[in-house]
């Protein structure tokens, strides 16, 4: 193991864009490449897990929207979903809601003058089946790999903090 770590460092950081890693913080480029790989793997996982749960042909965003609606069993507004998922383009969420509704997974309601969505019994059944597939295939695999829950929680906190830096940098870049 130690030999492989020395070999990796002799080759330099593992990045997708050497021109970005040659700047002041190469470790950030390493992290970004890791996030790219993780994002694509996570999206592939969500789609295939949902298909295994009985609902094929959903996009990763559709799956995220469905789980966000299921969260805490409360009706959600489009604005709530966009805020939680950090999505600026509300039309993307609206399109996902139409797809989920066409699968009979959602029921609409109202909170004052605003439209809300919540899960139908079928929608709840689907997210519970997804949960069972996730537990059997992913959670079991992660636990058997010896990944510590406390460490995973720390990484999640770091990722949330970094999201704020990327959001601030995006706002600054938009003003240039």
C-alpha positions as CSV (number, residue, x, y, z in Angstrom):
1,X,0.0,0.0,0.0
2,X,2.7,2.5,0.9
3,X,4.5,1.7,-2.4
4,X,1.4,2.6,-4.4
5,X,1.0,5.9,-2.6
6,X,4.6,6.8,-3.4
7,X,4.1,5.9,-7.0
8,X,0.9,8.0,-7.2
9,X,2.7,11.1,-5.8
10,X,5.6,10.5,-8.2
11,X,3.1,10.8,-11.0
12,X,1.5,13.9,-9.6
13,X,-2.1,14.5,-8.6
14,X,-4.8,12.6,-10.4
15,X,-6.8,15.3,-12.2
16,X,-8.8,15.7,-15.4
17,X,-7.2,19.1,-16.3
18,X,-3.5,19.4,-15.7
19,X,-3.7,23.1,-16.7
20,X,-5.9,23.8,-13.7
21,X,-3.9,21.6,-11.4
22,X,-0.7,23.7,-12.2
23,X,-2.2,26.7,-10.3
24,X,-2.0,27.6,-6.7
25,X,-4.1,24.7,-5.3
26,X,-3.6,21.4,-7.2
27,X,-5.5,19.5,-4.5
28,X,-8.7,21.4,-5.5
29,X,-8.3,20.1,-9.0
30,X,-7.9,16.6,-7.5
31,X,-11.1,17.1,-5.5
32,X,-12.9,18.4,-8.6
33,X,-11.9,15.3,-10.6
34,X,-13.1,13.1,-7.8
35,X,-16.4,15.0,-7.7
36,X,-16.8,14.5,-11.4
37,X,-16.3,10.7,-11.1
38,X,-18.5,10.5,-8.0
39,X,-21.3,12.6,-9.6
40,X,-21.5,10.4,-12.7
41,X,-21.3,7.2,-10.7
42,X,-24.0,8.5,-8.3
43,X,-26.3,9.5,-11.2
44,X,-25.9,6.1,-12.8
45,X,-26.6,4.5,-9.5
46,X,-29.8,6.5,-8.9
47,X,-31.2,5.7,-12.3
48,X,-30.4,2.0,-12.1
49,X,-31.6,1.7,-8.5
50,X,-34.9,3.4,-9.4
51,X,-35.3,1.0,-12.4
52,X,-34.7,-2.0,-10.0
53,X,-37.3,-0.5,-7.7
54,X,-39.8,-0.7,-10.7
55,X,-39.6,2.8,-12.3
56,X,-37.3,2.9,-15.3
57,X,-36.7,5.8,-17.6
58,X,-36.3,8.5,-14.9
59,X,-33.4,10.9,-15.0
60,X,-31.2,11.5,-12.0
61,X,-32.9,14.8,-11.4
62,X,-36.3,13.0,-11.4
63,X,-35.1,10.6,-8.8
64,X,-33.7,13.5,-6.6
65,X,-37.0,15.4,-6.9
66,X,-38.9,12.3,-5.9
67,X,-36.8,11.7,-2.8
68,X,-37.0,15.4,-1.9
69,X,-40.8,15.2,-2.1
70,X,-40.7,12.1,0.1
71,X,-38.5,13.8,2.7
72,X,-40.3,14.0,6.0
73,X,-43.6,13.2,4.4
74,X,-44.6,16.8,3.9
75,X,-46.1,18.5,0.8
76,X,-43.5,20.6,-1.1
77,X,-43.7,23.6,-3.3
78,X,-41.5,23.9,-6.4
79,X,-39.6,26.7,-4.6
80,X,-38.9,24.3,-1.7
81,X,-37.6,21.6,-4.0
82,X,-35.4,24.0,-5.9
83,X,-34.0,25.5,-2.7
84,X,-33.1,22.1,-1.2
85,X,-31.5,20.8,-4.4
86,X,-29.8,24.1,-5.1
87,X,-31.4,24.4,-8.5
88,X,-31.8,27.9,-10.1
89,X,-33.9,26.8,-13.2
90,X,-37.3,26.0,-11.8
91,X,-38.4,24.7,-15.2
92,X,-36.1,21.7,-14.7
93,X,-38.0,20.8,-11.5
94,X,-41.4,21.5,-13.1
95,X,-40.5,19.1,-16.0
96,X,-39.5,16.4,-13.5
97,X,-42.8,16.9,-11.6
98,X,-44.7,16.4,-14.9
99,X,-42.8,13.1,-15.5
100,X,-43.4,11.9,-12.0
101,X,-47.0,12.8,-12.1
102,X,-47.4,10.9,-15.4
103,X,-46.1,7.8,-13.5
104,X,-48.9,8.4,-10.9
105,X,-46.3,9.0,-8.2
106,X,-47.5,12.5,-7.1
107,X,-50.6,14.2,-5.9
108,X,-51.0,17.9,-6.1
109,X,-52.5,20.2,-3.5
110,X,-52.5,23.8,-2.5
111,X,-50.9,25.8,0.3
112,X,-52.6,29.2,0.1
113,X,-52.2,30.2,-3.5
114,X,-49.2,28.0,-4.2
115,X,-49.3,24.5,-5.7
116,X,-47.8,21.7,-3.6
117,X,-46.8,18.1,-4.4
118,X,-46.7,15.0,-2.3
119,X,-46.4,11.3,-2.9
120,X,-49.3,9.0,-3.8
121,X,-49.4,5.6,-2.2
122,X,-47.6,4.3,-5.3
123,X,-45.0,7.0,-5.0
124,X,-44.4,6.1,-1.4
125,X,-44.1,2.4,-2.3
126,X,-41.5,3.2,-5.0
127,X,-39.3,5.2,-2.6
128,X,-39.6,2.3,-0.1
129,X,-38.5,-0.2,-2.7
130,X,-35.6,2.1,-3.7
131,X,-34.6,2.2,-0.1
132,X,-34.6,-1.6,0.2
133,X,-32.5,-2.0,-3.0
134,X,-30.1,0.8,-1.7
135,X,-29.7,-1.0,1.6
136,X,-29.1,-4.4,0.0
137,X,-26.7,-3.2,-2.7
138,X,-25.0,0.0,-1.7
139,X,-25.1,0.3,2.1
140,X,-24.0,-3.3,2.5
141,X,-21.1,-2.7,0.1
142,X,-20.0,0.6,1.8
143,X,-20.1,-1.0,5.2
144,X,-18.2,-4.1,4.1
145,X,-15.5,-1.8,2.7
146,X,-14.9,-0.5,6.2
147,X,-15.9,3.1,5.5
148,X,-16.5,4.8,8.8
149,X,-19.9,6.6,9.2
150,X,-18.3,9.4,11.2
151,X,-15.7,10.0,8.4
152,X,-18.5,10.0,5.8
153,X,-20.4,12.5,7.8
154,X,-17.3,14.8,8.0
155,X,-16.8,14.5,4.2
156,X,-20.5,15.4,3.7
157,X,-20.0,18.5,5.9
158,X,-16.9,19.5,3.9
159,X,-18.8,19.1,0.6
160,X,-21.7,21.3,1.9
161,X,-19.2,23.9,3.0
162,X,-17.4,23.8,-0.4
163,X,-20.7,24.2,-2.2
164,X,-20.9,27.6,-0.6
165,X,-17.5,28.6,-2.0
166,X,-18.4,27.4,-5.5
167,X,-21.8,29.3,-5.3
168,X,-20.0,32.5,-4.2
169,X,-17.4,32.1,-6.9
170,X,-20.2,31.5,-9.5
171,X,-21.9,34.7,-8.4
172,X,-18.6,36.6,-8.7
173,X,-18.0,35.1,-12.1
174,X,-21.5,36.1,-13.3
175,X,-20.7,39.7,-12.4
176,X,-17.5,39.9,-14.5
